[in-house]
Each structure stands twice: as C-alpha cells, then as structure tokens.
C-alpha cells in the first residue's frame, strides 16, 4: 500500500470511466447514499457536476464527486479504495482538495450516533470542518432505499446559519431536484 509520497494530483473523470468509480461507490456507501448506475452516469451531462479522481499506476484509488455552485462547492461523495484506507491518504487528498478550491466546501454526514457516522464526523472535524445543527432527511436516491437523516458540515467553519440554510435549499433544488424540503 502507501505509494502516495508524491503530490496529490486530481484528474477529472471521463464519463466512459464511470464504471470503476461506481464500483468504489458500492464498496464505500450504503445503497441509500448513491444513485442507480444510470442516474449516476447521467450526472456527467450536467455542467456543474464532476468527479475528481486520484490514481496510482492507472488505477483509481480515490474520488471526490463534487457539485460546483456560484458560492460554494458541495462534495456529494468522497471515497478511498478500501485497500488504501488507513494510511492517511484520505486526509492528504481532502487537504489538497481544500487548498485548491477557492470557495467554501459543504458536505453531508449521517446524523446518527452509529460508530461509522461518528468516525466520519471526527475525520472532517480534524480537517477544519464544522458540524452544523441543521438536520434534515435526505430523499432516497434509489427506489429501494430509505431516507437518511443528515447534517451539514462546512469548511471553513464560520458560515452563518442563514447562509447554510440557503446552501441546503440550493443543494435540494439542484442535487435532489426538490424545492422546499
């Protein structure tokens, strides 16, 4: 493992390469937290959506699926290949990403007290993200999945609640195609 002693370089994923990222999504997230293959593939036709990948020897080891809005970036998915986890690569990738984007970054995390949810929240806190008090139900992304209770996290950690509410509304409108939830 390891082998990431060089600078992290992001490459924008081509639509034709989506199968590799989708497999990593399936390994990394519960079904309720990602779309069907067809719906995920269709996102590549949107101008404000892209997937950034980190690869080694031509193999995708990690990805960040992001939505670029006028005032912020929304990271919908961030995953590291399970074979590469535990060696600090996730931290290095997210630190590099945060250094490259020029706008605030918002993510969603599970609001549950489950061990994995707590671990994910602590990971992002160590990177400088703040956990907001705003909770809401994520609409199911697949017909067989249940809604998930989420909270917003944001970087930098000084975004007012009014702005977070507006960001949430914008995410719901663009990402979930809903207006008033």
HELIX and SHEET records of a PDB file:
HELIX    1   1 UNK A   15  UNK A   17  5                                   3    
HELIX    2   2 UNK A   18  UNK A   28  1                                  11    
HELIX    3   3 UNK A   31  UNK A   33  5                                   3    
HELIX    4   4 UNK A   37  UNK A   42  1                                   6    
HELIX    5   5 UNK A   43  UNK A   45  5                                   3    
HELIX    6   6 UNK A   82  UNK A   84  5                                   3    
HELIX    7   7 UNK A   89  UNK A  100  1                                  12    
HELIX    8   8 UNK A  115  UNK A  126  1                                  12    
HELIX    9   9 UNK A  161  UNK A  174  1                                  14    
SHEET    1   A 7 UNK A  11  UNK A  12  0                                        
SHEET    2   A 7 UNK A  49  UNK A  56 -1                                        
SHEET    3   A 7 UNK A  59  UNK A  68 -1                                        
SHEET    4   A 7 UNK A  72  UNK A  80 -1                                        
SHEET    5   A 7 UNK A 104  UNK A 110  1                                        
SHEET    6   A 7 UNK A 148  UNK A 155 -1                                        
SHEET    7   A 7 UNK A 130  UNK A 138 -1                                        
END                                                                             
